[in-house]
């Protein structure tokens, strides 16, 4: 199990947290990741890192503003890190815990055997639980119904029936529809990825140059790829919403990540369910 001992009297940490903080000067400071009988997704680990950071800061009776000023980052970014809304860099964590008079050490442990060893595969999760995981992604997708698009990536794989982890929305949008995309993003007030700062921080529409990545509702990532023409699409229903997506063979041929996921599923003994369309 992922453990969170808290030596040095730094206060309690959330149960099951996978991080360890050690007072500066200790001989064995560490950030430990261990095996667990349940799969831990990258999103889970990000959330637990934020929980540990927040609980340690509060135990030290230090405000977000004071800690942010101490380590030289914005309070907005610190807030997002504590909420698990952004993926922290190790450098960020090291600086923040140093600001709390702590430092980190990384440890690893062998993963458990069986299907749960792969955090990207949700073979042992009930269908209802798997759908709960993408419900909010589908909810965000509704905001782009006026923009012609094709859903791709892992969310499309889930819509095709693959039991895989999906944490963001990936869309194909034709160049000619970029103005509509820009209007929708501007209306939502989405925050755009800044490559220099390696974080979501700019309120720039899709019509401006830059990475085609945005943060929706301070939580959900949207990535857009502009294409000359959308591929053939089919309609699939997921979480009571219609999704327009390419056929599965097209997705597997164009996305190495999805092809790798399918191969890993097959190695775990997974077979496509009865009722899949022929050719998929």
C-alpha positions as CSV (number, residue, x, y, z in Angstrom):
1,X,0.0,0.0,0.0
2,X,1.1,3.5,-0.6
3,X,2.1,4.9,2.8
4,X,2.5,8.3,4.3
5,X,4.4,8.2,7.6
6,X,5.0,11.7,9.0
7,X,8.1,11.7,11.1
8,X,9.4,14.9,12.7
9,X,6.0,16.0,14.1
10,X,4.8,17.6,10.9
11,X,1.2,16.8,11.6
12,X,-1.1,14.2,10.1
13,X,-1.4,13.4,6.4
14,X,-4.4,12.1,4.4
15,X,-4.9,8.4,4.9
16,X,-3.3,6.3,2.1
17,X,-1.2,9.2,0.9
18,X,1.7,8.0,-1.3
19,X,4.2,10.6,-0.3
20,X,6.6,11.0,2.6
21,X,8.0,14.2,4.0
22,X,11.1,14.2,6.2
23,X,12.5,17.2,8.1
24,X,15.5,18.8,6.6
25,X,18.6,17.3,8.3
26,X,17.1,13.8,8.5
27,X,19.3,11.1,7.1
28,X,16.6,9.6,4.9
29,X,14.2,12.1,3.4
30,X,12.0,10.4,0.8
31,X,9.0,10.6,-1.5
32,X,7.9,7.0,-1.6
33,X,5.7,5.1,-4.0
34,X,4.8,1.6,-3.1
35,X,2.7,-1.3,-4.3
36,X,-1.1,-1.4,-3.6
37,X,-3.8,-3.9,-4.2
38,X,-5.7,-1.3,-6.1
39,X,-4.4,0.6,-9.2
40,X,-3.3,4.1,-8.7
41,X,-3.7,6.4,-11.6
42,X,-1.4,9.4,-12.3
43,X,-4.4,11.6,-11.5
44,X,-4.7,9.9,-8.0
45,X,-1.0,10.5,-7.3
46,X,-1.3,14.2,-8.3
47,X,-4.3,14.6,-6.0
48,X,-2.5,12.9,-3.1
49,X,0.6,15.1,-3.6
50,X,-1.7,18.1,-3.3
51,X,-3.4,16.8,-0.2
52,X,-0.1,16.1,1.5
53,X,1.2,19.6,0.6
54,X,-1.9,21.3,1.9
55,X,-2.1,19.3,5.1
56,X,1.6,19.9,5.9
57,X,1.3,23.6,5.2
58,X,-1.8,23.9,7.4
59,X,-0.1,21.9,10.2
60,X,2.7,24.5,10.0
61,X,0.0,27.3,10.3
62,X,1.3,28.9,7.1
63,X,-1.0,30.6,4.6
64,X,-0.9,29.9,0.9
65,X,0.2,33.5,0.2
66,X,3.0,33.2,2.7
67,X,4.3,29.9,1.4
68,X,4.0,31.1,-2.2
69,X,6.0,34.2,-1.5
70,X,8.6,32.2,0.4
71,X,9.4,29.9,-2.5
72,X,8.8,32.4,-5.4
73,X,5.7,31.0,-7.1
74,X,2.2,32.5,-7.5
75,X,-0.5,31.8,-5.0
76,X,-2.7,30.8,-7.9
77,X,-0.3,28.0,-8.9
78,X,0.1,26.8,-5.3
79,X,-3.7,26.6,-5.0
80,X,-3.9,24.5,-8.1
81,X,-1.1,22.2,-6.9
82,X,-2.9,21.7,-3.6
83,X,-6.2,20.9,-5.4
84,X,-4.5,18.5,-7.7
85,X,-5.6,20.6,-10.7
86,X,-2.2,20.6,-12.3
87,X,0.5,18.0,-12.6
88,X,3.4,19.2,-10.3
89,X,7.0,19.1,-11.4
90,X,9.5,17.6,-9.0
91,X,11.2,20.9,-8.8
92,X,8.0,22.6,-7.6
93,X,7.5,20.0,-4.9
94,X,11.1,20.2,-3.7
95,X,10.9,24.0,-3.4
96,X,7.6,23.9,-1.7
97,X,8.5,21.4,0.9
98,X,11.8,23.1,1.4
99,X,9.7,26.2,2.2
100,X,8.1,24.1,4.9
101,X,11.6,23.0,6.2
102,X,11.2,19.6,4.6
103,X,12.9,17.8,1.7
104,X,12.0,14.8,-0.4
105,X,13.5,11.6,-1.5
106,X,12.2,9.3,-4.3
107,X,11.7,5.6,-3.7
108,X,10.0,2.9,-5.8
109,X,8.5,-0.5,-5.2
110,X,7.4,-3.3,-7.5
111,X,3.8,-3.1,-8.6
112,X,1.3,-5.7,-7.8
113,X,0.7,-8.6,-10.2
114,X,-2.4,-9.0,-12.3
115,X,-4.6,-6.5,-14.2
116,X,-4.5,-3.9,-11.5
117,X,-0.7,-3.5,-12.0
118,X,-1.4,-1.3,-15.0
119,X,-2.9,2.0,-13.9
120,X,-4.1,2.8,-17.4
121,X,-6.3,-0.3,-17.6
122,X,-9.6,-0.5,-15.7
123,X,-10.3,-4.2,-16.1
124,X,-11.2,-4.7,-12.5
125,X,-13.6,-1.7,-12.3
126,X,-17.3,-2.1,-12.7
127,X,-18.8,-0.4,-15.8
128,X,-20.7,2.1,-13.7
129,X,-17.4,3.2,-11.9
130,X,-15.6,3.5,-15.3
131,X,-18.3,5.7,-16.7
132,X,-18.3,7.9,-13.5
133,X,-14.6,8.6,-14.4
134,X,-15.5,10.2,-17.7
135,X,-18.8,11.8,-16.8
136,X,-17.3,15.2,-16.2
137,X,-15.3,15.0,-19.4
138,X,-18.5,14.4,-21.4
139,X,-20.1,17.3,-19.5
140,X,-17.3,19.6,-20.6
141,X,-17.5,18.3,-24.1
142,X,-21.1,19.6,-24.4
143,X,-19.7,23.1,-24.4
144,X,-18.3,22.4,-27.9
145,X,-21.4,21.1,-29.5
146,X,-21.4,24.1,-31.9
147,X,-17.9,23.3,-33.1
148,X,-17.6,20.6,-35.8
149,X,-15.1,18.1,-34.3
150,X,-14.1,14.5,-33.8
151,X,-13.4,13.1,-30.4
152,X,-10.1,11.1,-30.4
153,X,-7.6,9.8,-27.8
154,X,-8.6,7.9,-24.8
155,X,-12.0,9.3,-24.4
156,X,-12.9,8.0,-27.8
157,X,-11.4,4.6,-26.8
158,X,-13.8,4.6,-23.8
159,X,-16.7,5.4,-26.1
160,X,-15.7,2.4,-28.2
161,X,-15.8,0.2,-25.1
162,X,-12.2,-0.1,-24.1
163,X,-11.8,-0.2,-20.3
164,X,-9.0,2.4,-20.2
165,X,-8.3,5.5,-18.1
166,X,-9.2,8.8,-19.7
167,X,-8.2,12.1,-18.0
168,X,-8.6,14.7,-20.8
169,X,-10.5,15.6,-23.9
170,X,-8.7,15.3,-27.3
171,X,-10.4,16.8,-30.4
172,X,-9.8,17.1,-34.1
173,X,-11.0,20.4,-35.5
174,X,-10.8,21.5,-39.1
175,X,-8.7,24.6,-39.8
176,X,-11.8,26.3,-41.3
177,X,-13.7,25.9,-38.0
178,X,-10.9,27.5,-35.9
179,X,-12.9,30.7,-35.5
180,X,-15.8,28.8,-33.9
181,X,-13.4,27.0,-31.6
182,X,-11.9,30.3,-30.6
183,X,-15.3,31.8,-29.9
184,X,-16.3,28.8,-27.7
185,X,-13.0,28.9,-25.7
186,X,-13.3,32.6,-25.2
187,X,-16.9,32.3,-24.0
188,X,-15.7,29.7,-21.4
189,X,-12.8,31.7,-20.2
190,X,-10.5,28.7,-20.6
191,X,-6.9,29.1,-19.5
192,X,-4.3,28.3,-22.2
193,X,-1.1,26.3,-21.7
194,X,2.1,28.5,-21.5
195,X,5.1,26.6,-22.8
196,X,7.6,28.9,-21.2
197,X,6.1,28.6,-17.7
198,X,5.0,25.0,-18.1
199,X,1.5,25.7,-16.7
200,X,-1.9,26.9,-17.7
201,X,-1.9,30.6,-17.2
202,X,-2.9,32.6,-20.3
203,X,-6.4,33.6,-21.4
204,X,-5.7,33.4,-25.1
205,X,-8.3,32.2,-27.7
206,X,-7.6,29.5,-30.3
207,X,-7.0,32.1,-33.0
208,X,-3.7,33.2,-31.4
209,X,-0.5,31.3,-31.9
210,X,0.5,28.9,-29.2
211,X,-0.1,25.3,-27.9
212,X,-3.6,24.1,-28.5
213,X,-4.1,23.1,-24.9
214,X,-6.6,24.7,-22.4
215,X,-7.8,24.0,-18.9
216,X,-11.6,24.0,-18.6
217,X,-13.2,24.8,-15.3
218,X,-9.8,24.8,-13.6
219,X,-9.7,21.0,-13.8
220,X,-10.2,19.4,-17.2
221,X,-7.6,19.6,-20.0
222,X,-8.6,20.1,-23.6
223,X,-6.2,19.4,-26.4
224,X,-7.0,20.3,-30.0
225,X,-5.3,19.1,-33.2
226,X,-6.1,21.2,-36.3
227,X,-6.6,19.2,-39.5
228,X,-7.4,20.0,-43.1
229,X,-10.5,17.8,-43.0
230,X,-12.2,15.7,-40.4
231,X,-12.1,11.9,-40.8
232,X,-15.2,9.8,-41.3
233,X,-17.1,9.8,-38.0
234,X,-19.6,7.6,-36.3
235,X,-21.9,8.5,-33.4
236,X,-21.5,6.7,-30.1
237,X,-23.3,7.3,-26.9
238,X,-21.4,7.8,-23.6
239,X,-22.8,9.1,-20.3
240,X,-26.1,9.9,-22.1
241,X,-24.4,12.1,-24.6
242,X,-23.7,11.6,-28.3
243,X,-20.1,11.7,-29.2
244,X,-18.8,12.0,-32.8
245,X,-15.7,9.9,-33.2
246,X,-13.7,8.1,-35.9
247,X,-14.1,4.3,-36.2
248,X,-11.8,2.3,-33.9
249,X,-9.5,1.0,-36.7
250,X,-8.8,4.6,-37.7
251,X,-8.0,5.6,-34.1
252,X,-5.7,2.6,-33.6
253,X,-3.8,3.3,-36.9
254,X,-3.3,7.0,-36.1
255,X,-2.7,6.9,-32.3
256,X,0.2,4.7,-31.0
257,X,-1.0,5.2,-27.4
258,X,-4.3,3.6,-28.2
259,X,-2.7,0.8,-30.1
260,X,-0.4,0.1,-27.2
261,X,-3.4,0.2,-24.7
262,X,-5.2,-2.4,-26.8
263,X,-2.2,-4.7,-26.9
264,X,-1.8,-4.4,-23.1
265,X,-5.5,-5.2,-22.7
266,X,-5.1,-8.3,-24.9
267,X,-2.1,-9.4,-22.9
268,X,-4.3,-9.3,-19.8
269,X,-6.8,-11.6,-21.5
270,X,-9.3,-9.0,-22.4
271,X,-11.5,-9.6,-25.4
272,X,-13.8,-7.1,-27.2
273,X,-17.4,-7.5,-25.9
274,X,-20.1,-9.1,-28.0
275,X,-22.0,-6.5,-30.1
276,X,-18.9,-4.6,-31.3
277,X,-19.4,-3.5,-34.9
278,X,-17.8,-5.7,-37.5
279,X,-14.3,-4.5,-38.4
280,X,-13.6,-2.8,-35.1
